Amino acid sequence: MMTSRTQGYMYVAITMCIWGGFTITSRLNAIWHISPWDITALRFSLAFCILMPILIYKKDTAFLFNKQPFILAMIGGVAYCLTSYTAFHFVPAAHAAIFFKWLYSIVYSFSWSLTLSPTI
């Protein structure tokens, strides 16, 4: 049994590998001339294949039919991916790694604020 501190370090290491992998694979995809649309579709398909069985097993799929998670996914997920994958065609990976970590929080804050609007 791992202590909570060891688990925390393990989760931090996994998160760093995922974020680092995003930057590296995004730049490689730009070099290999793979379309941003294809990479976005691959990213969401892979996430669906991994997470959907877990959600079905836990019987926790009710939130998928609400408007707010859909809007967050479309603006905060798809828009961010398309923007970042397209930008990797024009900038070095080091610049994009710094800029997109900042942009990530801005896009999600914007999409979250849209979901609070009573007109949507």
Secondary structure, 3 states (H helix, E strand, C coil): CCCHHHHHHHHHHHHHHHHHHHHHHHHHHHHCCCCHHHHHHHHHHHHHHHHHHHHHHHCCCHHHHCHHHHHHHHHHHHHHHHHHHHHCCCCCHHHHHHHHHHHHHHHHHHHHHHHCCCCC
